[in-house]
Amino acid sequence: MRLPRNHVDLPLAPGGRVELPERVVRHLLQVLRLREGAQVLLFNGRDGRDYLARLTRLRKGTAQAEILDAGAVEPPPPLAFHLALGISRGERMDYALQKAVELGVTGLQPLFTERTVVRLEGKRLEKRMAHWHGVVRSACEQSGRRYLPQLHAPLRLAAWLKRAAPPILLLDPRAESSLPQLPAPGERLTFLIGPEGGLNEEERNLAYAGGCTGVRLGPRVLRTETAPLAALAAAQVLWGDFR
């Protein structure tokens, strides 16, 4: 039987004991109905390990876990994939982030663009970032990833282009090159994908002037939540850990 697996933002080591966060306690005790002595897997997303733990000292809304053993460190990927994605509406953005994590993305950069219809600032931005962190965390729990991808605070496209490291592939249905026609990247690769409606002409020109390489994914126009999946899956087959 597969053990429940949860992320805890805590230092973990065999022989230690940790107080589990309320979110984890609620899931283990109220949803899964686990009892004292049940075994679970914990990971902190920083050291690349899963930890076997046993639930102890269950009280109202609280639980402690004793760390029994540490698993092997997750090996580094052959290629670190990063995704810069124009912010889209609610579920579309969640879906894109979730599937990107499942497909092995290393870094996530939400972008404000001219066609971004979602307006985020102040408390609303803080709330949305917390929500996105939850999406990333849950995707790691489900997919077995032992490192949490880095989720950056949103930036304007122009500001991000000034600091982004090459190579950057701009998904552009008008581009001449396809992924298999490109040379193999080195240690990292970033995909730039627009929001609903894509990047406008000025933004496309800005991206190309900033050193991006245009690439198309077949003859069809993909939705903003579909394009990251297609790009990451294809790149994993060509150069990543799908081989």
C-alpha positions as CSV (number, residue, x, y, z in Angstrom):
1,M,0.0,0.0,0.0
2,R,1.3,3.4,-0.9
3,L,2.1,5.6,2.1
4,P,0.6,9.1,2.4
5,R,3.2,11.7,1.4
6,N,3.2,15.2,2.7
7,H,5.4,18.3,2.5
8,V,6.4,20.0,5.7
9,D,8.6,23.1,5.7
10,L,10.8,21.8,8.6
11,P,14.2,20.3,9.1
12,L,14.0,16.5,9.1
13,A,16.4,13.9,10.4
14,P,16.1,10.3,11.6
15,G,15.5,10.1,15.3
16,G,13.9,13.5,15.4
17,R,10.4,14.5,16.2
18,V,8.4,17.2,14.5
19,E,5.1,18.9,15.1
20,L,3.0,18.6,11.9
21,P,1.4,21.7,10.4
22,E,-2.3,22.1,10.7
23,R,-2.8,21.5,6.9
24,V,-1.0,18.1,7.2
25,V,-2.8,17.1,10.4
26,R,-6.2,17.8,8.9
27,H,-5.4,15.7,5.8
28,L,-4.0,12.8,7.7
29,L,-6.5,12.6,10.5
30,Q,-9.7,14.0,9.1
31,V,-9.5,12.9,5.5
32,L,-7.4,9.7,5.6
33,R,-8.5,8.8,9.2
34,L,-5.1,7.7,10.3
35,R,-4.5,6.6,13.8
36,E,-1.5,6.9,16.2
37,G,1.3,4.6,15.0
38,A,0.5,4.9,11.3
39,Q,3.4,5.4,9.0
40,V,3.7,8.3,6.5
41,L,6.3,9.9,4.2
42,L,7.4,13.4,4.8
43,F,9.7,15.7,2.7
44,N,10.8,19.3,3.1
45,G,11.5,20.0,-0.5
46,R,15.0,21.3,0.3
47,D,17.3,18.3,0.9
48,G,15.9,16.0,-1.8
49,R,14.9,13.2,0.5
50,D,11.8,11.4,1.6
51,Y,11.6,10.5,5.3
52,L,9.7,7.6,6.8
53,A,7.8,8.7,9.9
54,R,5.4,7.4,12.5
55,L,2.5,9.4,13.9
56,T,2.7,9.9,17.6
57,R,0.8,11.9,20.2
58,L,-2.4,12.7,18.4
59,R,-4.5,15.4,20.1
60,K,-7.3,17.7,19.0
61,G,-6.1,19.2,15.8
62,T,-2.4,18.4,16.5
63,A,-0.1,15.5,15.8
64,Q,3.6,14.8,16.2
65,A,5.7,12.5,13.9
66,E,8.8,10.5,14.8
67,I,11.3,10.3,11.9
68,L,12.3,6.7,11.4
69,D,14.5,6.7,8.3
70,A,15.8,8.9,5.5
71,G,15.5,7.9,1.8
72,A,18.0,8.4,-1.0
73,V,18.6,11.9,-2.4
74,E,16.7,12.7,-5.6
75,P,19.3,12.8,-8.4
76,P,19.7,16.1,-10.3
77,P,17.9,16.2,-13.7
78,P,20.0,16.0,-16.9
79,L,18.5,19.4,-17.9
80,A,16.9,22.1,-15.7
81,F,13.7,23.4,-17.3
82,H,12.3,26.8,-16.4
83,L,8.9,28.1,-17.4
84,A,8.1,31.8,-17.8
85,L,4.3,32.0,-18.3
86,G,1.9,34.9,-18.8
87,I,-0.6,34.9,-16.0
88,S,-4.0,33.5,-17.0
89,R,-7.3,33.1,-15.3
90,G,-7.7,31.0,-12.2
91,E,-8.0,27.3,-13.1
92,R,-6.0,27.7,-16.3
93,M,-3.0,29.0,-14.4
94,D,-3.4,26.4,-11.7
95,Y,-3.5,23.6,-14.3
96,A,-0.4,24.9,-16.1
97,L,1.6,25.1,-12.9
98,Q,0.4,21.7,-11.6
99,K,1.3,19.9,-14.8
100,A,4.6,21.7,-15.2
101,V,5.6,20.5,-11.8
102,E,4.6,17.0,-12.6
103,L,6.7,17.2,-15.8
104,G,9.8,18.2,-13.9
105,V,10.1,22.0,-14.2
106,T,12.7,23.5,-11.9
107,G,11.7,27.1,-11.8
108,L,8.4,29.0,-12.4
109,Q,8.1,32.7,-13.3
110,P,4.6,34.2,-13.7
111,L,4.6,37.2,-16.0
112,F,2.4,40.3,-16.3
113,T,1.9,41.0,-20.0
114,E,-0.3,43.4,-22.0
115,R,-2.9,40.7,-22.5
116,T,-2.9,39.5,-18.9
117,V,-6.5,40.1,-17.7
118,V,-5.9,39.1,-14.1
119,R,-5.0,42.2,-12.0
120,L,-2.9,41.3,-8.9
121,E,-1.4,43.6,-6.4
122,G,-1.1,44.0,-2.6
123,K,-3.1,41.5,-0.5
124,R,-4.6,40.0,-3.6
125,L,-1.2,39.2,-5.0
126,E,-0.1,37.7,-1.6
127,K,-3.2,35.5,-1.5
128,R,-2.6,34.3,-5.1
129,M,1.0,33.6,-4.5
130,A,0.1,31.5,-1.4
131,H,-2.4,29.7,-3.5
132,W,0.1,29.0,-6.3
133,H,2.6,27.7,-3.7
134,G,-0.1,25.3,-2.6
135,V,-0.6,24.1,-6.1
136,V,3.1,23.5,-6.5
137,R,3.4,21.7,-3.1
138,S,0.4,19.4,-3.9
139,A,1.8,18.5,-7.3
140,C,5.1,17.6,-5.7
141,E,3.3,15.5,-3.1
142,Q,1.4,13.6,-5.8
143,S,4.2,13.1,-8.3
144,G,6.9,12.0,-5.8
145,R,9.2,15.0,-6.4
146,R,11.6,15.5,-3.5
147,Y,12.7,19.1,-4.4
148,L,10.2,21.9,-4.6
149,P,10.5,24.0,-7.8
150,Q,11.2,27.6,-7.1
151,L,8.1,29.8,-7.7
152,H,9.1,33.4,-8.3
153,A,7.0,36.5,-7.6
154,P,5.4,37.9,-10.8
155,L,7.3,40.3,-13.0
156,R,6.6,42.4,-16.0
157,L,7.8,40.8,-19.2
158,A,10.4,43.5,-19.9
159,A,11.8,43.4,-16.4
160,W,12.1,39.6,-16.5
161,L,13.9,39.6,-19.9
162,K,16.6,41.9,-18.5
163,R,17.5,39.3,-15.9
164,A,16.7,36.0,-17.5
165,A,19.5,33.6,-18.3
166,P,19.7,32.1,-21.9
167,P,18.8,30.0,-23.7
168,I,15.1,31.1,-23.8
169,L,12.7,29.6,-26.3
170,L,9.7,31.7,-27.2
171,L,6.7,29.5,-28.2
172,D,5.5,31.2,-31.4
173,P,3.2,29.5,-33.9
174,R,4.8,31.7,-36.6
175,A,8.4,30.6,-35.9
176,E,10.3,28.6,-38.5
177,S,12.1,26.1,-36.2
178,S,10.6,23.2,-34.3
179,L,12.2,21.7,-31.1
180,P,13.9,18.7,-32.9
181,Q,15.7,21.1,-35.2
182,L,17.4,23.0,-32.4
183,P,20.8,22.1,-31.0
184,A,20.8,20.4,-27.6
185,P,20.9,22.9,-24.7
186,G,23.5,22.8,-22.0
187,E,22.4,22.6,-18.3
188,R,19.3,24.7,-18.4
189,L,16.5,25.8,-20.8
190,T,13.7,28.3,-20.3
191,F,10.4,28.4,-22.2
192,L,8.5,31.7,-22.6
193,I,4.8,31.3,-23.1
194,G,2.2,34.1,-23.3
195,P,-1.2,34.3,-21.6
196,E,-4.6,33.9,-23.2
197,G,-4.3,35.5,-26.6
198,G,-0.5,35.2,-26.5
199,L,2.1,38.0,-26.5
200,N,1.3,41.0,-28.7
201,E,3.5,42.1,-31.5
202,E,5.5,44.6,-29.5
203,E,6.2,42.0,-26.8
204,R,7.2,39.4,-29.4
205,N,9.7,41.9,-30.8
206,L,10.9,42.7,-27.3
207,A,11.5,39.0,-26.6
208,Y,13.4,38.4,-29.8
209,A,15.5,41.6,-29.2
210,G,16.2,40.2,-25.8
211,G,17.8,37.1,-27.3
212,C,14.9,34.6,-27.3
213,T,14.7,32.0,-30.0
214,G,11.3,31.3,-31.6
215,V,10.0,27.7,-31.8
216,R,6.7,26.2,-32.9
217,L,5.0,23.1,-31.6
218,G,3.4,21.8,-34.7
219,P,0.8,23.4,-37.0
220,R,-1.8,24.1,-34.3
221,V,-2.3,27.0,-31.9
222,L,-2.2,25.7,-28.3
223,R,-4.0,27.2,-25.3
224,T,-1.9,28.9,-22.7
225,E,-2.5,26.0,-20.3
226,T,-1.7,23.3,-22.9
227,A,1.4,24.8,-24.4
228,P,3.6,24.3,-21.3
229,L,2.7,20.6,-21.1
230,A,3.5,20.1,-24.8
231,A,6.7,22.0,-24.6
232,L,8.0,20.4,-21.5
233,A,7.0,16.8,-22.5
234,A,8.7,17.2,-25.9
235,A,11.8,18.7,-24.4
236,Q,12.0,15.9,-21.8
237,V,11.9,13.3,-24.6
238,L,14.6,15.1,-26.6
239,W,17.0,16.1,-23.9
240,G,15.6,15.4,-20.4
241,D,14.8,12.4,-18.2
242,F,12.1,10.9,-20.4
243,R,14.9,9.3,-22.4
